[in-house]
């Protein structure tokens, strides 16, 4: 018998080698370029100055600071200072040298008002609140009167603030932001001296220390919940 002819099996065609990955070499726009740490810090510095000048509220400043440090591209940083006088276009090129001006630039506005370090109330009352400069030492005296000392919106110029209290037939009330450290205590003679101590989570936060005496009077120092000192003058605190 003759064997049946076998049909040859075709060999599979050789597969071409995979092409190497292709990368987009087209230039990107300036807004799409990645932001550096120096770019983020420059924008954060402009925001701090704007807050110190009263151009931004604490809430606005806090939100923009968080967005600045979270920015990935230069385009993410531009809107944060667009409505501020100090805004400069972000560019990867070196800025041109400043040209001499015919008229001197106006002096910068003071960030907060300057106040005397002592508050005295005799047969009356006195208060201090709002945006004012807090130095390293304050003194509150209440004699048949009352003193209200509010530091929640103040600008701290020292890493530690010592408040000396004297209350005679009077009262002294002290309020601080909830994110600063508050320590101290005093003597109450036929009166009360209360300091609600706390330690801030930020080791660089300002520290307020209260001491003194209350005779037939009272002193109360405590943090005000919901009032935060979101940014303080770190450059001044480092001096």
C-alpha positions as semicolon CSV with decimal commas, in nm:
position;residue;x (nm);y (nm);z (nm)
1;X;0,000;0,000;0,000
2;X;0,120;0,346;-0,073
3;X;0,139;0,585;0,219
4;X;-0,085;0,892;0,201
5;X;0,099;1,209;0,135
6;X;0,137;1,434;0,442
7;X;0,047;1,799;0,409
8;X;0,335;2,016;0,536
9;X;0,247;2,226;0,840
10;X;0,321;2,595;0,778
11;X;0,566;2,755;1,016
12;X;0,439;3,057;1,213
13;X;0,565;3,387;1,083
14;X;0,834;3,547;1,292
15;X;0,694;3,816;1,521
16;X;0,857;4,158;1,487
17;X;1,052;4,281;1,788
18;X;0,853;4,522;2,011
19;X;0,919;4,883;1,934
20;X;1,099;5,080;2,206
21;X;0,878;5,311;2,412
22;X;0,834;5,654;2,265
23;X;0,845;5,964;2,480
24;X;0,681;6,289;2,395
25;X;0,963;6,526;2,312
26;X;0,741;6,824;2,238
27;X;0,824;7,122;2,459
28;X;0,580;7,192;2,741
29;X;0,442;7,531;2,828
30;X;0,586;7,725;3,120
31;X;0,270;7,670;3,328
32;X;0,312;7,292;3,294
33;X;0,669;7,288;3,422
34;X;0,728;7,128;3,757
35;X;0,759;7,371;4,049
36;X;1,069;7,355;4,267
37;X;1,092;7,400;4,644
38;X;1,238;7,746;4,582
39;X;0,934;7,840;4,368
40;X;0,693;7,726;4,642
41;X;0,886;7,909;4,915
42;X;0,894;8,232;4,710
43;X;0,515;8,228;4,675
44;X;0,474;8,143;5,045
45;X;0,692;8,445;5,133
46;X;0,469;8,676;4,925
47;X;0,162;8,536;5,101
48;X;0,318;8,595;5,445
49;X;0,391;8,957;5,355
50;X;0,036;9,005;5,224
51;X;-0,107;8,865;5,547
52;X;0,115;9,090;5,760
53;X;-0,004;9,392;5,558
54;X;-0,368;9,302;5,614
55;X;-0,440;9,214;5,249
56;X;-0,541;8,855;5,336
57;X;-0,752;8,720;5,619
58;X;-0,622;8,437;5,834
59;X;-0,848;8,189;5,653
60;X;-0,740;8,308;5,308
61;X;-0,375;8,304;5,407
62;X;-0,398;7,953;5,550
63;X;-0,572;7,814;5,241
64;X;-0,323;7,973;5,001
65;X;-0,021;7,859;5,203
66;X;-0,147;7,501;5,192
67;X;-0,207;7,527;4,817
68;X;0,141;7,674;4,762
69;X;0,322;7,388;4,932
70;X;0,099;7,132;4,755
71;X;0,153;7,286;4,408
72;X;0,311;7,058;4,147
73;X;0,348;7,297;3,853
74;X;0,424;7,663;3,805
75;X;0,071;7,708;3,676
76;X;-0,065;7,595;4,014
77;X;0,125;7,878;4,187
78;X;0,015;8,166;3,963
79;X;-0,345;8,211;4,094
80;X;-0,226;8,230;4,456
81;X;-0,076;8,580;4,416
82;X;-0,258;8,708;4,106
83;X;-0,468;8,955;4,309
84;X;-0,176;9,084;4,519
85;X;0,038;9,391;4,438
86;X;0,357;9,189;4,489
87;X;0,258;8,937;4,217
88;X;0,531;8,866;3,962
89;X;0,494;8,634;3,662
90;X;0,658;8,301;3,734
91;X;0,940;8,235;3,491
92;X;1,224;7,986;3,473
93;X;1,445;8,256;3,331
94;X;1,654;8,479;3,549
95;X;1,473;8,803;3,631
96;X;1,622;9,116;3,482
97;X;1,828;9,343;3,698
98;X;1,619;9,612;3,867
99;X;1,629;9,946;3,695
100;X;1,681;10,263;3,898
101;X;1,357;10,445;3,965
102;X;1,313;10,818;3,942
103;X;1,097;10,824;4,252
104;X;1,164;10,632;4,574
105;X;0,930;10,343;4,647
106;X;0,673;10,411;4,919
107;X;0,755;10,276;5,262
108;X;0,578;9,948;5,346
109;X;0,274;9,975;5,568
110;X;0,321;9,861;5,926
111;X;0,171;9,511;5,971
112;X;0,009;9,594;6,304
113;X;-0,023;9,888;6,539
114;X;0,231;9,957;6,811
115;X;0,094;9,969;7,166
116;X;0,235;10,047;7,510
117;X;0,340;9,736;7,707
118;X;0,125;9,835;8,008
119;X;-0,252;9,838;8,056
120;X;-0,388;10,011;8,366
121;X;-0,751;10,033;8,478
122;X;-0,836;10,230;8,795
123;X;-1,205;10,266;8,877
124;X;-1,279;10,186;8,515
125;X;-1,200;9,949;8,234
126;X;-0,960;9,914;7,945
127;X;-0,921;9,663;7,665
128;X;-0,681;9,578;7,388
129;X;-0,773;9,362;7,092
130;X;-0,741;9,338;6,716
131;X;-0,415;9,354;6,518
132;X;-0,142;9,489;6,741
133;X;0,222;9,407;6,808
134;X;0,297;9,188;7,107
135;X;0,643;9,231;7,253
136;X;0,824;9,008;7,503
137;X;0,673;9,172;7,813
138;X;0,326;9,301;7,906
139;X;0,184;9,436;8,229
140;X;-0,185;9,447;8,329
141;X;-0,300;9,636;8,641
142;X;-0,664;9,649;8,752
143;X;-0,758;9,845;9,066
144;X;-1,133;9,865;9,121
145;X;-1,159;9,811;8,747
146;X;-1,117;9,561;8,468
147;X;-0,861;9,483;8,196
148;X;-0,938;9,275;7,886
149;X;-0,630;9,158;7,697
150;X;-0,701;8,977;7,370
151;X;-0,405;8,824;7,181
152;X;-0,605;8,618;6,932
153;X;-0,545;8,855;6,636
154;X;-0,217;9,005;6,752
155;X;0,121;8,978;6,576
156;X;0,378;8,811;6,801
157;X;0,725;8,962;6,775
158;X;0,895;8,745;7,036
159;X;0,905;8,369;7,090
160;X;0,797;8,415;7,452
161;X;0,559;8,671;7,603
162;X;0,551;8,727;7,980
163;X;0,238;8,896;8,121
164;X;0,257;9,035;8,476
165;X;-0,085;9,075;8,639
166;X;-0,188;9,280;8,941
167;X;-0,559;9,274;9,028
168;X;-0,680;9,456;9,342
169;X;-1,058;9,465;9,378
170;X;-1,061;9,421;9,003
171;X;-1,028;9,166;8,728
172;X;-0,797;9,082;8,438
173;X;-0,913;8,865;8,149
174;X;-0,656;8,726;7,903
175;X;-0,738;8,541;7,581
176;X;-0,481;8,373;7,354
177;X;-0,509;8,176;7,026
178;X;-0,578;7,808;7,075
179;X;-0,258;7,701;6,896
180;X;-0,002;7,882;7,115
181;X;0,142;7,752;7,441
182;X;0,000;7,900;7,761
183;X;0,167;7,850;8,099
184;X;0,195;8,020;8,436
185;X;0,006;8,087;8,752
186;X;-0,029;8,338;9,032
187;X;-0,144;8,406;9,386
188;X;-0,506;8,463;9,477
189;X;-0,574;8,635;9,811
190;X;-0,947;8,646;9,875
191;X;-0,967;8,613;9,501
192;X;-0,883;8,381;9,214
193;X;-0,595;8,338;8,974
194;X;-0,663;8,089;8,695
195;X;-0,439;7,997;8,400
196;X;-0,567;7,720;8,175
197;X;-0,232;7,580;8,066
198;X;-0,171;7,413;7,733
199;X;0,126;7,319;7,513
200;X;0,105;7,381;7,139
201;X;0,174;7,096;6,898
202;X;0,410;7,319;6,699
203;X;0,741;7,348;6,887
204;X;0,802;7,687;6,721
205;X;0,471;7,836;6,834
206;X;0,489;8,140;7,064
207;X;0,472;8,080;7,440
208;X;0,262;8,302;7,671
209;X;0,347;8,299;8,042
210;X;0,116;8,464;8,296
211;X;0,217;8,547;8,653
212;X;0,115;8,785;8,930
213;X;-0,140;8,820;9,209
214;X;-0,508;8,891;9,262
215;X;-0,620;9,049;9,592
216;X;-0,998;9,063;9,637
217;X;-1,004;9,026;9,262
218;X;-0,941;8,779;8,987
219;X;-0,737;8,686;8,684
220;X;-0,836;8,438;8,415
221;X;-0,614;8,337;8,122
222;X;-0,730;8,078;7,872
223;X;-0,722;7,996;7,499
224;X;-1,011;8,105;7,283
225;X;-1,142;7,806;7,093
226;X;-1,185;7,859;6,722
227;X;-0,930;8,143;6,712
228;X;-0,601;8,027;6,565
229;X;-0,283;8,214;6,498
230;X;-0,232;8,050;6,158
231;X;0,092;8,228;6,075
232;X;0,320;8,438;6,288
233;X;0,632;8,642;6,214
234;X;0,879;8,352;6,207
235;X;1,155;8,574;6,073
236;X;1,116;8,800;6,375
237;X;1,088;8,506;6,615
238;X;1,420;8,370;6,490
239;X;1,611;8,687;6,579
